[in-house]
């Protein structure tokens, strides 16, 4: 396999990726793969490096890091069908690889998938001119992300910033009345959260959309309706097992296009980055990217 570029984010997983990379590189060589390495140095580098690699004829670009690194590489490969995406999980959450049937820490299995060379076309989502391969969210989760990236990191170590942000957001957040356009269907409800999913997992292992299929050309849309904060906290653990599907306040839909309008601005995020606020629209690009897979 010729022309393989590894885009490596050494800061992913609080330095985990940098520690793992020598082992990953040696294993890729053992599998017979010749890799050219590009290290990122800051936000946006992975987009630029992936785009340049594809434009120069690379047969594959490997995203080595976490979900944020993956998101950037995906955005660099949009519109480059000749270049396949390989994913080597080396970050903190590594949520998307769970949808491929991989354990989030099993970088060896990910390397083996790349070495076998089998690919499939998977869907991409688009929002505000940016693409995503996994999950986007509007409302509570995006507010937590924003709080963690600002207030949380200013007051706590990075390991506690997210937990602190969840608790702070829970104390302050109020659900909003939303209008949800799902293709030709319109839904109005009071909502804490709207999740627009191509993949199944987000938030470090939450199985938010157990029936999502990255090849069906549809988003799975999860809407958390009007519940008390006590009920929210009590039900929260069920998301990790997918058992939240049976909760009466949670509704699931499928659609190619999703638009969220709220009576007040609600933040939106993809892969841990706030990317806008309501009103906001999402659309699926079926088979938008070629991915190494089983």
C-alpha positions in Angstrom: 0.0 0.0 0.0 1.7 3.2 -1.2 1.6 6.7 0.1 0.4 6.4 3.6 0.5 9.5 5.8 0.0 9.2 9.6 -1.3 12.5 11.1 -0.3 12.2 14.8 -1.5 14.5 17.6 1.1 14.1 20.4 -1.1 16.0 22.9 -4.1 13.7 22.5 -5.2 11.9 25.6 -3.1 14.3 27.8 0.1 13.0 26.1 -1.0 9.4 25.8 -0.6 9.5 22.1 3.0 10.7 22.3 3.8 7.9 24.7 2.1 5.3 22.5 3.4 6.5 19.1 6.8 4.6 19.1 5.0 1.3 19.8 2.3 2.1 17.1 5.0 3.0 14.5 7.0 -0.1 15.2 3.8 -2.3 14.9 2.8 -0.7 11.6 6.3 -1.4 10.3 6.0 -5.0 11.5 2.8 -5.3 9.6 4.6 -4.3 6.4 3.3 -0.7 6.1 5.6 2.2 5.2 4.4 5.3 6.9 5.3 9.0 6.5 4.6 10.8 9.7 3.3 14.3 10.3 2.9 15.7 13.8 0.3 18.3 14.7 1.3 21.3 16.7 -2.1 23.0 17.2 -5.7 23.3 16.4 -6.5 23.0 12.7 -3.1 21.3 11.8 -4.7 17.9 11.2 -7.2 19.4 8.7 -4.3 21.0 6.8 -2.0 18.0 6.9 -4.7 15.6 5.8 -5.9 17.8 2.9 -2.3 18.3 1.7 -1.6 14.6 1.8 -4.7 13.8 -0.2 -4.1 16.5 -2.7 -0.5 15.1 -3.2 -1.9 11.7 -4.0 -1.7 9.8 -0.7 -3.6 6.5 -0.8 -4.4 6.7 2.9 -4.3 9.1 5.8 -4.2 7.7 9.3 -5.7 9.7 12.2 -3.6 8.9 15.3 -5.1 10.5 18.4 -8.6 11.0 19.8 -12.0 12.0 18.4 -10.9 15.6 18.0 -8.0 14.6 15.8 -10.3 12.3 13.9 -12.8 15.1 13.3 -10.0 17.3 11.9 -8.7 14.6 9.6 -12.2 13.9 8.3 -12.6 17.6 7.4 -9.3 17.4 5.6 -10.4 14.4 3.5 -13.9 15.6 2.4 -14.1 15.6 -1.3 -11.0 13.3 -1.7 -12.5 9.9 -2.6 -9.2 8.5 -3.7 -7.8 8.7 -0.2 -8.9 6.2 2.5 -9.1 7.1 6.2 -7.5 4.9 8.8 -8.2 5.4 12.5 -5.7 4.5 15.3 -7.3 5.3 18.7 -4.7 7.0 21.0 -6.8 9.7 22.8 -9.0 9.8 25.8 -12.5 9.0 24.5 -12.0 7.2 21.2 -15.8 6.9 20.9 -16.1 6.5 17.1 -14.0 3.3 16.9 -16.6 1.6 19.2 -19.1 1.9 16.3 -16.6 -0.2 14.3 -16.6 -3.0 16.9 -13.2 -2.0 18.3 -12.3 -1.4 22.0 -11.2 2.2 22.4 -7.8 1.2 23.7 -7.1 -1.5 21.0 -4.8 0.3 18.7 -3.2 -3.0 17.6 -6.5 -4.2 16.2 -6.9 -0.9 14.4 -3.5 -1.2 12.8 -4.4 -4.7 11.7 -7.6 -3.5 10.0 -5.5 -0.9 8.1 -2.9 -3.5 7.0 -5.6 -5.8 5.6 -6.7 -3.0 3.3 -10.4 -3.6 3.3 -12.5 -0.4 3.1 -16.1 0.7 3.1 -17.9 4.0 2.4 -19.4 5.6 5.5 -21.7 8.6 6.0 -20.7 12.1 7.0 -22.7 14.7 8.8 -22.4 18.4 8.0 -23.3 21.4 10.2 -22.3 25.1 9.7 -19.8 24.2 6.9 -18.0 21.6 9.1 -18.2 17.8 8.7 -18.4 15.1 11.4 -18.3 11.3 11.3 -19.6 10.5 14.7 -22.1 12.6 16.8 -23.2 16.2 17.3 -25.3 17.6 20.1 -27.4 20.6 20.8 -28.2 21.8 24.3 -27.0 20.3 27.6 -24.0 18.4 26.3 -22.7 21.4 24.2 -23.1 23.7 27.3 -21.1 21.2 29.3 -18.4 21.2 26.6 -18.3 25.0 26.6 -18.1 25.1 30.4 -15.4 22.5 30.6 -13.3 24.3 28.0 -13.5 27.7 29.7 -14.6 27.7 33.4 -13.7 24.1 34.2 -10.1 24.2 33.0 -9.6 27.5 34.7 -10.6 26.2 38.1 -9.7 22.5 38.0 -7.1 20.1 36.7 -8.0 18.7 33.3 -9.1 15.4 34.7 -11.8 17.0 36.9 -12.8 19.8 34.5 -15.5 17.8 32.7 -17.1 16.4 35.8 -17.1 19.8 37.4 -18.6 21.3 34.3 -21.4 18.7 34.3 -22.3 19.6 37.9 -22.1 23.3 37.3 -24.2 23.1 34.1 -26.8 20.9 35.8 -27.3 23.5 38.4 -27.7 26.3 35.9 -29.2 24.8 32.7 -32.8 25.1 31.9 -34.5 23.1 29.0 -35.7 25.1 26.1 -38.8 24.9 23.9 -37.7 23.7 20.5 -39.0 23.2 17.0 -37.4 20.2 15.4 -37.6 19.7 11.7 -36.9 16.1 10.7 -37.1 15.9 6.9 -40.8 16.6 6.4 -41.8 16.0 10.0 -42.0 18.7 12.6 -41.9 18.1 16.4 -42.3 20.7 19.1 -41.2 19.9 22.7 -39.4 21.1 25.8 -35.9 19.7 25.5 -32.7 19.3 27.5 -30.8 17.8 24.6 -30.9 16.9 20.9 -28.3 14.4 19.8 -27.7 14.0 16.0 -25.9 10.7 15.6 -24.2 8.8 12.7 -22.1 6.8 15.1 -23.4 5.1 18.3 -21.2 6.4 21.1 -20.2 9.8 22.5 -19.0 11.4 25.7 -16.5 8.7 26.6 -18.5 5.6 26.2 -22.2 6.7 26.4 -24.2 4.4 24.1 -26.4 7.2 23.0 -27.7 5.7 19.7 -27.5 1.9 19.9 -29.3 1.4 16.5 -27.3 4.0 14.6 -25.7 2.7 11.3 -22.8 4.6 9.8 -23.8 3.3 6.3 -27.6 3.8 6.2 -27.7 7.4 5.0 -29.7 8.6 8.0 -29.1 10.3 11.3 -30.4 8.7 14.5 -31.8 11.7 16.5 -32.2 11.4 20.2 -34.3 14.0 22.0 -34.4 14.3 25.8 -37.7 15.9 26.8 -38.9 17.6 29.9 -37.6 15.8 33.0 -36.6 17.0 36.5 -33.0 17.4 37.4 -33.3 14.5 39.8 -34.7 12.3 37.1 -31.9 13.4 34.8 -29.3 12.5 37.3 -31.0 9.2 38.2 -31.4 8.1 34.6 -27.9 9.3 33.4 -26.1 6.0 34.0 -28.5 4.1 31.8 -27.0 5.9 28.7 -23.8 3.9 29.1 -25.7 0.6 28.6 -28.2 1.9 26.0 -31.1 1.3 28.4 -32.2 4.9 28.2 -34.2 3.9 25.0 -37.1 2.8 27.1 -37.4 6.0 29.1 -40.7 7.8 28.3 -39.1 11.2 28.1 -36.6 10.1 25.4 -37.8 10.0 21.8 -35.9 8.6 18.8 -36.2 9.6 15.1 -34.4 9.0 11.9 -33.9 11.7 9.2 -31.5 12.9 6.5 -31.9 16.6 7.4 -32.4 18.0 10.9 -33.0 21.6 11.9 -33.3 22.8 15.5 -34.9 26.1 16.4 -35.2 27.1 20.1 -36.9 29.9 21.9 -33.5 30.9 23.2 -30.0 30.2 21.9 -28.8 26.6 22.6 -25.1 25.7 21.9 -24.1 23.0 19.5 -21.0 20.8 19.5 -19.3 18.1 17.5 -16.6 15.9 19.0 -16.0 18.2 21.9 -15.9 21.5 20.1 -18.6 24.1 20.2 -19.5 24.9 16.6 -22.4 27.3 16.8 -25.9 27.7 18.3 -29.5 27.5 17.4 -31.1 27.9 14.9 -28.9 25.2 13.4 -29.2 22.6 10.6 -27.6 19.2 10.0 -27.5 17.1 6.9 -26.2 13.6 6.0 -23.8 13.0 3.1 -24.3 9.3 2.4 -21.1 7.3 1.7 -19.1 10.6 2.0 -15.8 9.0 3.1 -13.9 5.8 2.5 -12.8 4.1 5.7 -10.6 1.1 6.6 -12.9 -1.3 8.4 -13.5 -5.0 9.0 
